Amino acid sequence: MYGKRDFLKPYRGLKRDIYIIFISKTINAMGAMIFPFMTLLLSSKIGLSGSDTGFYVAMTGLAWGPASLIGGKLCDMYSRKIVLVTAEILAAAAYLICFFMTPGMPMVYMLMAASFFFGMAGPAHDALTADLTTKDQRQGAYSLNYLGFNMGFAFAQVLAGMLFHNHLELMFLIDALTALAGLSLIAFFVHEPGVDRDSQSRIKESGAVPEKSVFAILAAKPLLLFFSLSICAYRFLYSQWPFMIPLHLESLFPGEGAKIFGILGSFNAIIVVVMTPVLTSFFSHRSNVRKVFYAGILFSLGFGLLGFVSFKTAFFISVLIFTLGEILEAISVMPFIMNHTPATHRGRMSSILPIIMGAGFAAGPVIMGSVLDSRGFSFSWFLVAGIGLIATLCMRLIDISDARGDGTQGK
């Protein structure tokens, strides 16, 4: 049996800055209301069809890609913290503008802008967390960040479900204000270490290791690329959580879909809050890839279940199953990437690889929106589960390769 001390062990001994980032994440997530409700905003507020809704959800997600590349390059060249704070201020400004708008396509374009700026901040956030931790601390640090986000998210989804139909504008205002409050903590209280860039300069001057591009790093460590492609398929599945599930709920329970989805969102976050320390501790002796392999099994089971049953309780069971997979994936992906990446390339690698992985999340609504319009929900859920099983088998092969030492560890 695991006691309380075992569950907290991964979170002990981290730098003060990591705990501040955790608090920042929690506050920021308390206003994370808009993007989880994008599908319902486009379909019920603006009146788009399933395929059109999928297209614009995907476009909003795709805005993240080029922004992530820009942010990754900038935070490797300059300050991680300055890139993070500047980008999130611009994203919060976009939300404030939406506060004064009525639902329509101009609002969608502004949300795409917000997604772009949040995309710029993402690599800086991941790289800063890696800079502030050692290899052995990273799973605990990324797990803590994930835990903080979901602690706030549990509150946000209940409130969003109540505000969506009659007070949509307040969701934008709360999202903007909590984003500003959270990033203020990072701006004023998190110290950015300069070790990596000093080390990079010494390496260049000594000639000990020639400067490499990100693509050269990937060529030398192909396991990173194969891992990212498999995660791309995982994200295809996970994109159905904010896309097909709310549409399915609204079709089964007209007028109640947003409320039920909000409750499910909070249920998801509560599971994360309760189970993240448990799973982090319980699987601490398993490799990151092995944990992601288990996540794929849970994703396939959780989403595939909805192809068989569609009563309310089934949605809660589905969320329980795939959320356990979500936790295992979330606490393992970035530690695996950072542990296989040189310190001088963390920003760029945490921008390029998430673009590959995130392509699945962007493509999911587009592809499944068309499938949904032509084949219905049952077939769509079976297709999603089948894709998940294939990706899970690929992850098992990567697990075997990693165990043999075919991929080398980063610093």
C-alpha positions as CSV (number, residue, x, y, z in Angstrom):
1,M,0.0,0.0,0.0
2,Y,1.1,3.5,-0.8
3,G,0.9,6.1,2.0
4,K,0.5,9.8,1.9
5,R,4.2,10.3,1.9
6,D,4.7,8.1,-1.2
7,F,2.1,10.2,-3.1
8,L,3.9,13.5,-2.3
9,K,7.4,12.3,-2.8
10,P,7.7,13.3,-6.5
11,Y,6.7,16.9,-5.5
12,R,9.2,17.3,-2.7
13,G,12.6,19.0,-3.0
14,L,11.8,21.1,-6.1
15,K,12.9,24.7,-6.5
16,R,10.7,27.4,-5.1
17,D,10.2,28.7,-8.7
18,I,8.5,25.4,-9.6
19,Y,5.9,25.8,-6.8
20,I,5.2,29.3,-8.0
21,I,4.6,28.1,-11.5
22,F,2.3,25.5,-10.0
23,I,0.3,28.2,-8.3
24,S,0.3,30.3,-11.5
25,K,-1.1,27.3,-13.4
26,T,-3.8,26.8,-10.9
27,I,-5.0,30.4,-11.0
28,N,-4.8,30.6,-14.8
29,A,-6.8,27.4,-15.2
30,M,-9.6,28.8,-12.9
31,G,-10.5,30.9,-15.9
32,A,-9.9,28.3,-18.6
33,M,-13.5,28.3,-19.9
34,I,-13.4,29.3,-23.6
35,F,-11.5,26.6,-25.6
36,P,-13.2,23.6,-23.9
37,F,-16.6,25.1,-25.1
38,M,-15.4,26.1,-28.6
39,T,-17.5,23.3,-30.2
40,L,-20.7,24.4,-28.5
41,L,-19.9,28.1,-29.2
42,L,-19.5,27.4,-32.9
43,S,-22.5,25.1,-33.2
44,S,-25.1,26.5,-30.8
45,K,-24.2,30.2,-30.6
46,I,-23.0,30.7,-34.2
47,G,-25.0,27.9,-35.9
48,L,-22.3,26.1,-37.9
49,S,-22.7,22.5,-39.1
50,G,-20.7,19.6,-37.7
51,S,-18.2,19.7,-40.5
52,D,-17.8,23.5,-40.4
53,T,-17.5,23.4,-36.6
54,G,-14.8,20.8,-37.0
55,F,-13.0,23.0,-39.5
56,Y,-12.9,26.1,-37.4
57,V,-12.0,24.2,-34.2
58,A,-9.1,22.7,-36.2
59,M,-8.1,26.1,-37.6
60,T,-8.0,27.5,-34.1
61,G,-5.8,24.6,-33.1
62,L,-3.6,25.0,-36.1
63,A,-2.8,28.6,-35.1
64,W,-0.8,27.1,-32.3
65,G,1.7,25.5,-34.7
66,P,3.5,28.4,-36.3
67,A,3.3,30.3,-33.1
68,S,5.0,27.5,-31.2
69,L,7.8,27.5,-33.7
70,I,8.3,31.2,-33.3
71,G,8.1,31.0,-29.5
72,G,10.5,28.0,-29.4
73,K,13.1,29.8,-31.5
74,L,12.8,33.1,-29.5
75,C,13.0,31.4,-26.1
76,D,16.2,29.6,-27.1
77,M,17.7,32.8,-28.4
78,Y,16.5,35.2,-25.7
79,S,14.7,35.0,-22.3
80,R,12.2,32.2,-21.7
81,K,10.3,34.3,-19.2
82,I,10.0,37.4,-21.4
83,V,8.6,35.4,-24.3
84,L,6.2,33.6,-22.0
85,V,4.9,36.8,-20.3
86,T,4.7,38.9,-23.5
87,A,2.8,36.2,-25.4
88,E,0.3,35.6,-22.6
89,I,-0.4,39.3,-22.2
90,L,-1.4,39.4,-25.9
91,A,-3.6,36.4,-25.5
92,A,-5.4,37.9,-22.5
93,A,-5.9,41.1,-24.5
94,A,-7.6,39.0,-27.3
95,Y,-10.0,37.6,-24.7
96,L,-10.7,41.1,-23.4
97,I,-11.6,42.2,-26.9
98,C,-14.0,39.2,-27.2
99,F,-15.7,40.4,-24.0
100,F,-17.1,43.4,-26.0
101,M,-18.1,41.3,-29.1
102,T,-21.3,39.4,-30.0
103,P,-21.0,35.8,-31.1
104,G,-20.0,35.6,-34.8
105,M,-17.1,34.9,-37.1
106,P,-15.1,37.9,-36.0
107,M,-15.1,36.4,-32.5
108,V,-13.7,33.2,-33.9
109,Y,-10.9,35.0,-35.6
110,M,-10.0,36.7,-32.3
111,L,-10.0,33.4,-30.6
112,M,-7.6,32.1,-33.3
113,A,-5.3,35.1,-32.4
114,A,-5.5,34.1,-28.7
115,S,-4.6,30.5,-29.6
116,F,-1.6,31.9,-31.6
117,F,-0.2,33.8,-28.6
118,F,-0.8,30.9,-26.2
119,G,1.1,28.8,-28.7
120,M,4.0,31.2,-28.5
121,A,4.1,30.9,-24.7
122,G,3.9,27.0,-24.6
123,P,7.6,26.2,-25.5
124,A,8.9,28.9,-23.2
125,H,6.9,27.4,-20.3
126,D,8.1,23.8,-21.0
127,A,11.7,24.9,-21.4
128,L,11.6,27.0,-18.3
129,T,10.3,24.1,-16.2
130,A,13.1,21.9,-17.7
131,D,15.7,24.5,-16.9
132,L,14.6,24.7,-13.3
133,T,14.8,20.9,-12.7
134,T,17.2,18.0,-13.0
135,K,16.4,14.9,-15.0
136,D,15.2,13.0,-12.0
137,Q,12.9,15.9,-10.9
138,R,11.2,16.5,-14.3
139,Q,8.4,14.0,-14.0
140,G,7.4,15.4,-10.6
141,A,7.6,19.0,-11.9
142,Y,5.6,18.4,-15.0
143,S,3.1,16.3,-13.0
144,L,2.8,19.2,-10.5
145,N,2.1,21.7,-13.4
146,Y,-0.5,19.3,-14.8
147,L,-2.1,18.9,-11.3
148,G,-2.3,22.6,-10.8
149,F,-4.0,23.2,-14.1
150,N,-6.6,20.6,-13.4
151,M,-7.3,21.9,-9.9
152,G,-8.3,25.2,-11.4
153,F,-9.9,23.6,-14.4
154,A,-12.4,21.7,-12.2
155,F,-13.7,24.9,-10.9
156,A,-13.7,26.6,-14.3
157,Q,-15.8,23.9,-16.1
158,V,-18.7,24.0,-13.5
159,L,-18.8,27.8,-13.8
160,A,-18.6,27.7,-17.6
161,G,-21.4,25.3,-17.8
162,M,-23.6,27.7,-15.9
163,L,-22.5,30.8,-17.8
164,F,-22.4,29.6,-21.3
165,H,-26.0,30.0,-22.4
166,N,-26.8,33.4,-20.9
167,H,-23.5,35.0,-19.9
168,L,-20.9,34.0,-22.5
169,E,-19.2,37.4,-22.3
170,L,-18.3,36.9,-18.6
171,M,-16.4,33.7,-19.6
172,F,-14.1,35.9,-21.7
173,L,-13.6,38.4,-18.9
174,I,-12.8,35.8,-16.3
175,D,-10.4,34.0,-18.7
176,A,-8.5,37.2,-19.4
177,L,-8.3,38.3,-15.7
178,T,-7.1,34.9,-14.4
179,A,-4.5,34.7,-17.2
180,L,-3.1,38.1,-16.2
181,A,-3.1,37.1,-12.5
182,G,-1.3,33.8,-13.2
183,L,1.4,35.2,-15.4
184,S,2.1,38.1,-13.0
185,L,3.3,35.5,-10.5
186,I,5.8,34.2,-13.1
187,A,6.8,37.7,-14.1
188,F,7.6,38.9,-10.6
189,F,8.6,35.8,-8.6
190,V,10.1,33.2,-10.9
191,H,13.9,33.4,-11.5
192,E,15.0,32.3,-14.9
193,P,18.4,30.4,-14.7
194,G,21.0,31.5,-17.2
195,V,22.9,28.2,-17.1
196,D,21.8,26.9,-20.5
197,R,22.7,29.9,-22.5
198,D,26.1,30.3,-20.7
199,S,26.8,26.6,-21.3
200,Q,25.8,27.0,-25.0
201,S,28.3,29.8,-25.4
202,R,31.1,27.8,-23.7
203,I,30.3,24.8,-25.9
204,K,30.5,26.9,-29.1
205,E,33.8,28.6,-27.9
206,S,35.5,25.3,-27.0
207,G,34.4,23.5,-30.1
208,A,33.7,20.5,-28.0
209,V,30.3,19.9,-29.6
210,P,29.4,21.5,-33.0
211,E,26.2,23.5,-33.1
212,K,23.4,21.4,-34.5
213,S,20.0,22.2,-35.9
214,V,16.8,20.7,-34.4
215,F,16.6,18.5,-37.5
216,A,20.1,17.2,-36.9
217,I,19.1,16.3,-33.4
218,L,16.0,14.5,-34.6
219,A,18.1,12.6,-37.2
220,A,20.5,11.5,-34.5
221,K,17.6,10.5,-32.2
222,P,14.8,9.1,-34.5
223,L,13.0,7.6,-31.5
224,L,11.9,11.2,-30.7
225,L,10.3,11.5,-34.1
226,F,8.6,8.1,-34.0
227,F,7.4,8.8,-30.4
228,S,5.9,12.1,-31.6
229,L,4.1,10.5,-34.5
230,S,2.4,8.0,-32.2
231,I,1.4,10.7,-29.8
232,C,-0.1,12.5,-32.8
233,A,-2.6,9.6,-33.1
234,Y,-3.3,9.7,-29.4
235,R,-4.1,13.4,-29.7
236,F,-6.5,12.6,-32.6
237,L,-8.4,10.5,-30.1
238,Y,-8.3,13.1,-27.3
239,S,-9.6,15.8,-29.7
240,Q,-12.9,14.0,-29.5
241,W,-13.3,15.0,-25.9
242,P,-14.0,18.6,-26.6
243,F,-15.5,17.9,-30.1
244,M,-17.6,14.7,-30.4
245,I,-18.6,14.3,-26.8
246,P,-20.4,17.7,-26.5
247,L,-22.1,17.2,-29.9
248,H,-23.1,13.7,-28.9
249,L,-24.5,15.0,-25.6
250,E,-26.4,17.8,-27.3
251,S,-28.0,15.3,-29.7
252,L,-29.0,13.0,-26.9
253,F,-30.1,15.6,-24.4
254,P,-31.2,18.8,-26.2
255,G,-30.8,21.9,-24.2
256,E,-28.8,20.0,-21.5
257,G,-25.6,19.3,-23.5
258,A,-23.6,22.3,-22.3
259,K,-24.5,21.7,-18.6
260,I,-23.7,18.0,-18.7
261,F,-20.4,18.7,-20.6
262,G,-19.5,21.2,-17.9
263,I,-20.1,18.7,-15.2
264,L,-18.1,16.1,-17.2
265,G,-15.3,18.6,-17.5
266,S,-15.2,19.1,-13.7
267,F,-15.4,15.3,-13.2
268,N,-12.4,15.0,-15.5
269,A,-10.4,17.6,-13.6
270,I,-11.3,16.1,-10.2
271,I,-10.1,12.7,-11.3
272,V,-6.9,14.3,-12.4
273,V,-6.4,16.1,-9.1
274,V,-7.1,13.0,-7.1
275,M,-5.3,10.4,-9.3
276,T,-2.3,12.3,-10.6
277,P,-0.2,11.9,-7.4
278,V,-1.4,8.3,-7.1
279,L,-0.5,7.3,-10.6
280,T,2.8,9.4,-10.6
281,S,3.9,7.5,-7.5
282,F,2.5,4.1,-8.4
283,F,4.2,4.1,-11.9
284,S,7.4,5.9,-10.8
285,H,9.4,2.8,-11.6
286,R,8.0,2.4,-15.1
287,S,9.6,4.1,-18.1
288,N,7.9,7.1,-19.6
289,V,7.2,5.2,-22.8
290,R,5.7,2.3,-20.9
291,K,3.3,4.7,-19.1
292,V,2.3,6.2,-22.5
293,F,1.6,2.7,-23.8
294,Y,-0.8,2.1,-20.9
295,A,-2.4,5.5,-21.7
296,G,-3.1,4.3,-25.3
297,I,-5.0,1.3,-24.0
298,L,-7.1,3.4,-21.7
299,F,-7.8,6.0,-24.5
300,S,-9.0,3.3,-26.8
301,L,-11.3,1.7,-24.2
302,G,-12.7,5.0,-22.9
303,F,-13.6,6.5,-26.2
304,G,-14.6,3.2,-27.8
305,L,-17.1,2.6,-25.0
306,L,-19.3,5.4,-26.4
307,G,-19.8,3.4,-29.6
308,F,-21.7,0.8,-27.6
309,V,-23.7,2.7,-25.0
310,S,-24.9,6.3,-24.9
311,F,-26.8,6.9,-21.6
312,K,-25.6,9.5,-19.2
313,T,-23.7,7.2,-16.8
314,A,-21.8,5.8,-19.8
315,F,-20.3,9.2,-20.5
316,F,-19.0,9.4,-16.9
317,I,-17.5,5.9,-17.1
318,S,-15.9,6.9,-20.4
319,V,-14.4,10.1,-18.9
320,L,-13.1,8.1,-15.9
321,I,-11.3,5.6,-18.2
322,F,-9.7,8.0,-20.7
323,T,-8.8,10.5,-17.9
324,L,-6.6,7.9,-16.3
325,G,-4.9,7.5,-19.7
326,E,-4.7,11.3,-20.0
327,I,-2.8,11.5,-16.7
328,L,-0.3,8.8,-17.7
329,E,0.3,10.5,-21.0
330,A,0.5,14.0,-19.5
331,I,3.1,13.1,-16.8
332,S,5.3,11.2,-19.3
333,V,5.5,12.9,-22.7
334,M,7.5,16.1,-21.9
335,P,9.9,14.3,-19.5
336,F,10.6,11.8,-22.2
337,I,11.3,14.6,-24.8
338,M,13.3,16.8,-22.4
339,N,15.4,13.8,-21.2
340,H,16.3,13.1,-24.8
341,T,17.0,16.7,-25.8
342,P,20.2,18.8,-25.3
343,A,19.7,21.7,-23.0
344,T,20.5,24.2,-25.8
345,H,17.6,23.0,-27.9
346,R,14.8,22.6,-25.3
347,G,12.8,25.6,-26.6
348,R,12.9,24.6,-30.2
349,M,12.3,20.9,-29.5
350,S,9.3,21.7,-27.3
351,S,7.9,23.7,-30.2
352,I,8.5,21.4,-33.2
353,L,7.6,18.1,-31.6
354,P,4.3,19.4,-30.1
355,I,3.4,20.6,-33.6
356,I,3.8,17.1,-34.8
357,M,1.8,15.7,-31.9
358,G,-0.8,18.5,-32.0
359,A,-1.5,17.8,-35.7
360,G,-3.6,14.9,-34.5
361,F,-5.6,17.2,-32.3
362,A,-6.1,19.7,-35.1
363,A,-7.0,17.0,-37.7
364,G,-9.4,15.1,-35.3
365,P,-12.4,17.6,-35.5
366,V,-12.0,18.1,-39.3
367,I,-11.9,14.4,-40.1
368,M,-14.4,13.2,-37.6
369,G,-16.8,16.1,-38.3
370,S,-17.1,14.8,-41.9
371,V,-17.4,11.2,-40.7
372,L,-20.0,12.2,-38.2
373,D,-22.2,14.0,-40.7
374,S,-22.2,10.9,-43.0
375,R,-22.0,7.9,-40.6
376,G,-23.3,8.9,-37.2
377,F,-21.9,8.6,-33.7
378,S,-21.5,4.8,-33.2
379,F,-19.4,4.3,-36.3
380,S,-17.3,7.4,-35.5
381,W,-16.5,6.1,-32.0
382,F,-15.5,2.7,-33.3
383,L,-13.2,4.4,-35.9
384,V,-11.6,6.5,-33.1
385,A,-11.0,3.4,-31.0
386,G,-9.5,1.5,-33.9
387,I,-7.0,4.4,-34.6
388,G,-6.1,4.4,-30.9
389,L,-5.3,0.6,-30.8
390,I,-3.0,1.0,-33.8
391,A,-1.2,3.9,-32.2
392,T,-0.9,1.9,-28.9
393,L,0.7,-1.0,-30.7
394,C,3.2,1.4,-32.3
395,M,4.0,2.8,-28.8
396,R,4.7,-0.7,-27.6
397,L,7.3,-1.1,-30.3
398,I,8.9,2.2,-29.3
399,D,8.9,1.0,-25.7
400,I,10.9,-2.1,-26.7
401,S,13.3,0.0,-28.7
402,D,13.8,2.5,-25.9
403,A,14.4,-0.3,-23.4
404,R,17.2,-1.6,-25.7
405,G,18.9,1.8,-25.6
406,D,18.3,2.7,-29.2
407,G,17.5,6.3,-28.2
408,T,20.1,8.1,-26.2
409,Q,19.3,10.2,-23.2
410,G,19.6,14.0,-23.1
411,K,21.4,16.0,-20.4
